[in-house]
Each structure stands twice: as structure tokens, then as C-alpha cells.
Amino acid sequence: MATSTETNTVVAFVRERAALIALGLFLAFLVADLFRKLGTGALTAASLAGFVKDGTVLGLSLGLAGIGLAMTYSILNFANFAHGDYITVGGVVGWITAFLVAGSGSANVEQLVLLRASSRTLGISVTTAPVAIVLGLIVSVVVTAGLALLIDRLVFRPMRGQRGIALLIASVGVALAVRYLLVFVLQTGPRGLTAGQVTPSWDLPVGGGTVTVTAHELTLAVLAVALMLGTHVLLRYTTFGTAMRAMADNEDLAQVSGIPTERVIRTTWLLGAGLTGAAGFLIALERGALTTSFGWQLLLLVFAAVILGGIGSVYGAMVGGLVIGLASRLSVVWLPESFIIAAAFVVMIVMLLVRPKGLLGGVTTV
Amino acid sequence: MSARIDDGTAAVAEWFDGRSDAALLLVLAVGLYALFTGVSLVLGYDLGGIVNTLRRITFLSAIYAMLVLALNLQWGYTGLFNLGVAGFMAVGVYTMGMLSTAPTTNPPGLGLPLPIGILGGVLAAGLVGAVASLPALRLRGDYLAIVTLAFSEIVRLTYRSPVFETFSVAGLSLGTGGSTGMSLPTNPIRMLFYENPQAVTSPPSAFGEAVFGTFEALGVRAPVVEGMAYAIALLFVVAGVYVLLRRVGNSPFGRVLKAIREDETVAGALGKDTRLFKVKVFALGCGLMGLAAILWRIGGLASTEDFRPITTFYVFVALIIGGAGSNTGSVVGGAVFASLLFEGPNFVRRVVTQYVDIGIGQTPNTIFEAVGPLASLDVTPLLAYTISDVNVSALRLVLLGVVLIYLIQNRPEGLLGHRTETAASVDLSERPGGEDR
């Protein structure tokens, strides 16, 4: 009797978690295959380390870009499709500033504002033009935050309390309007930003080969981690953070407790969009180039990171970003390079099916 | 200003209310044709040019009407927010292409007859829709939106990948053409006019010769006649899809769909397997999207560029203009979107170029060259910059965004959406004999 009950419990356990167990087995298989490839020499330790480094850098970019999205998602309860274009705006205005600072006097102002001046001649990098980079970062934060507030006032505030889908549709409208206004002003086509020849880089020896880390990758990584920690402290230990978390949990309850909800929403936009602008600037710095649609192209990956971590969770966004970044770069070990992005989306969809609440699901906003 | 526009839309909607759907569509068609004939005359087109303009309007309106009808089944009727329209369209087109293009072309296809190719494309799109709907069973609205969007990007990137540019399955070689795209079988309307419809250089059949001769005398060239005939044929397909979806909507099946939209828990409590209904709706809607895309691209090129997420947003804007939940609204929305928002800006550009003397090679290259002369009150450079080809395309999308925001804020029910049919099969607002009990 006892054994049959036990068997039933085991059967029930397996049945409930069939998808999770299958996923676990699949991951275990991939890890085993990875070691086999390393053992047979089909994959060198250096190229694996290179993938891991690329994945980490991409993951930190996505995590940083995702915090703002996670914050507004948890407070306003809608998926903001304009978030990607806030990233672009941050990158564009920040780099226009950096160009103006670094190229003042030496190049035509119009060329600088349109980001058409030669990046080789300007020679911007963290070490050669630190002032330009810092000012660019500040302007990207300020302008993106201002833009987000303006759009909230014009578009989202009149729609407070509406369903998430209506807000989502409005945000698609915002995304289109912002992106194509940028195209109208700047025209399309990629713009080179930094000068590779003056950017310091280091070759780290890994198992017979080397992995190159550039100063810009390092800058992105350090600042991303610092900004994430800062956000954590802010949300955890300030009155604003408490108010924001209270609102994310239950807006009505927060309001009757005397929390000025409208003001919290404004501060959330300011903070979230500021971080997003910084993310746009730093991602463009790391890549050394930008287009008017680079944020939009990142958006789905940022969504993937935020969903993976559990919507509304700031830690989740960081962890999710790293998982998505690593998964997409490591997928090159098994898949052709043209599937890098698709692999990340598959990870997100599988995750939603297996664990809809995200990796750190249940934790909100902290 | 805004209040006046509000009154305007409300008045239009009220006017729509009093008319039967057939009369409404007729008035819309006559109105759009009159408008575009007028614009063509202003542009100094001859009869051939006018017919060609109307051909393009008809063609795009029909395609968008079909896409919107399919999306309306999923969103308007069932409340499923599918942002993957472009992906399902791509599945339809590429499957048709791989089944029906000749094995000798590059990329090669299987060379099966076109009807099999079209059927295969529609079934594949429906099947992929059914598979994609599996997450729909578990997810709430905005997650579903993101997942379907990601899904459509996976589809697009897969078709774009060099891996599938040409590949072989069981000894048969196939291909998507990767980033260069694939040329699709010739348009089936050519069967009406040509002896050998597959060959580009085929002589016209007896019927074709008679028709072409008649129109040639009026100044309408053969390709335009062919295209117009195809556009008219598409209107019949739209009518077919409309009738199909109306029957679906009024059937017991359709009433369950509306019940799911209104309150899924209640529908479930009444013993309906709501998940199965959602899968079926996804399959049917996506199959129709595949069909619309096949009819859109056939005779031309299939390229992954046509299936970017922006295509999905186009269909959504059209649906929101017409009003989610109304089939007639879907057709109205498709036609209004395709002719006014999608094609309209290009005609505005042509009319402005006609009347403002910009001078050859005088179009400013940058916004600075355009705005600078404003200081001396010279607006021509700015106008020239604004109406240049690329900038009209950009501003058209800005306009689209603004229209989307305006509609969702002020008239989320669209032109006809306020007539959304209720889930009940009888009118619950009047209860005949209610007082007697």
C-alpha cells in the first residue's frame, strides 16, 4: 500500500514538472556536449571564453536597459514598446554631445550634430576624451528622462487606469513617432562613434589562446554593475523605493495610505528613463556605432531579459539579462551564427512556458 | 481643434450607424475612387495612369482588408492579442514558394501545381498558428503580445538565415533564398489572358488579345489591365473571407469566442473547453493571414524585409481604425488605412512636387540646409526636404504613430467597433414579454 502511494506521489511529481525536468535534461545534455567539444578540441577554451565574455557584456547591456522597463512595468502594468526608442534617444543625444565636446573647433558643427563627422579623425575613446564621454552620459540621462516625462504627460497620463493592452498599443504609436522623427532629422545609415585605434584593449591568455577585452567593454560592465547596485540601494532604503514597491503591490492600498501615486509615477519615469538613456549611451560606446533603430532592435531582447527575470523585478532584469546574453552568444557553439537572436527568443518562450513568473518570480520590484 | 475632430469622428460614426453595411462599403469605395481619380487628374495622368492608381488602391485595400478580417477574428472576437501577424504571413508565402516554384529556378522549389502550393501555404500558416497558440493558452495579454512578436522574428530570421538559402530534404532541393529572397510563381490571373501563363514572353490568348486590344485603344496598357483584373478578383476573395468569418461569428462556435473575450472563466464554467477554441481560432486566423500574404506577393518576390514587425503594426492600425470586433469595420479599416494612410502621403508628395518648383538637384541633403533658409523666410528648402522620397516614408510612420495614439486615446472603438456584437444570440437589451413573468 505504502509503496503504491509513494509511486503515485513520484508520478504526480514528475507529471507536474514534466516540462521542467525535460528542460533540465536538455541543459545537462548541452553541458555534457560542451565538455565533449572542449575535450575533442572542436571548441577551444579561448573561443569559449570569448563567447562567455561577449555574452556577459551583452547581458549587462540588456540588464541595464531592462531596469527602466521593469520599473515602469511594475508600476504602470503595461509593456512599454517605446522603451527601445528611449534607448536610441539616449544613445543619439549623448553621442551628439560627446561629438560636440570632442570636435568643437576642429570639425563642422552640422556634421557633428548629425553624427556624420569621421570617428577616426575625432578619435573619441574613454581614455582620449573622458570629458566628452562623461558629458555625453549626463546629457543622455537628462534628455531621455525629460522625454519620458513629456510623453507620459501627453500620452500615458490621460490613459491612467486603462487596460494594459490599450497602453501597449499607445506605446507602439509612441515608438513609431519617436523613431521616425529621429530618422527625419538624422537620416538612416549607421554612424561610427569611437576610434578603435586609440581604444586601449588587453589580450588575456586563456588556455593557449587569448581573449581581447576592450576598455569600452570594461566601462560598460563596471558602470552597469554600479548603476544596478545604486538602483537597488535606492529602491531598498529610501522612502521613494518603499512607496514604489507599495504601489507595485497594490496601487489602491498605496493611495489610501497617503502615497502620492502620481508623484511616484513621475519619479519612476525619471529614474527608469534616465537609466535607459545611460544604457543607450553605454551600449553605443561599447559597440562603437549606432543606428536610429538600434534600441528597437534590442527591445525584444530586453523584454526577454525582463520577462525571464520576472516582470517588475530589478534583480530579475539583471539576472535575466545575463542569462539571455550568455544563451544567445553560447548558442554559436551549436547553431549557425544567423540564429544568435532567434536562440535568445526561444529561451524566453521556453521560460514563459515552464515558469511564467520568471526566474526570480514572486519577488516584485525589490 | 481636437474637440472639432472628435465631433467629426462621432458624426461619421453616427452616420455609419444608420446605413446598411453594403451601402456603407459602396459609399466608401465610390468615395475613395472619386478621391484618387481627382488626385490623378490633378497630377495630369492619362486614363492609363488613373486606372493604374485605382488598381494600386484596390489591390492594397483588398489585401489589408483580408489581413484585418483575420486579425479581427483573433483579437476582435476572441480577445487574443497576436503581434506575430507578419511571421504567419511569411510562413504562408514561403511555404507556397517552396512548394510551387520550379526546381530549375534559384532558389529551387518543388514545382508542384500552384493550387497545391497555395493550399499548402495556408495550411502551414494555420498549423504554425496552432503551434504558436500553445503559449496563448497560458499567458495573459501582454505576454502573449511579446511572445507572438518574438515568434514572428524567429520565423523571419530563420527564413533569412543562409542555412536555408538552399537545402535538401530527402534528395529534393529547396530554398528560401536567404536575404536575397525568392521569386514566386507567376500571378494566376495570367491564365485569363495568356496562352502560356508561366512564361513571361507568352503571347496573349484570344480572350486576352481582345481585352488588351480594347483597352490599349483607350490608352490602358496590358500590365495595368492584368493588374486591375487581379485586384478585382481579390475583391471577390475578400467577399468570400467576409462571408466565411460572418458565418463563423454567428455560429455557436463564434458565440463561444465572444464569450471567451467577455469572460473566459464564465465560458469555461459553462463547460466550454476554451483552450481548444483558442487553438482553433489561432489556426484559422493565421491560415487566412497566410492566404492574404500569398495573394499579396504572388507574381513577385518574397523577401524577409516585407515581414518585419512593422507589417504587423500596419494591420493593427487598420484594425483599430475600423474598430475591433466588427467585420464590416475590418474591411473599412483595411481600405481606409491602405488608401489614405499608406498610399496617401505619396500622393501628397506628388501633388506638392507638381505645384512647388523645387528645382532639380535643389533638395537639401540635411535638416540644417532645410531649416537654415527659414531665417530669410524661405520655406521652399524645408518643404523640399520634407517631401523627399525617404522623408515622406519616415513622416508617414510618424503620422501612423500619432494616429494610433489619437485613436486609442479618443476613439478606441474605431469607426465601427461600437457595434460589437454581444456574446448572446438574442438581443438581451430588449426582453420581449419580460414583464409578463
Interface residues (C-beta under 8 A of the other chain):
Chain A: F78 A79 E110 V113 L114 V155 P158 M159 R163 G164 I165 A166 L168 I169 A170 V172 G173 V174 A175 L176 A177 V178 R179 Y180 L181 V183 F184 V185 L186 Q187 T188 L300 F303 A304 I307 P336 S338 F339 I341 A342 F345 V346 M348 I349 L352 L353 P356
Chain B: F81 L134 P135 R138 L139 G141 D142 Y143 A145 I146 V147 L149 A150 F151 E153 I154 L157 T158 R160 S161 P162 V163 F313 F316 I320 T366 I367 F368 V390 N391 A394 L395 L397 V398 L400 G401 V402 V403 L404 I405 I408 Q409 P412
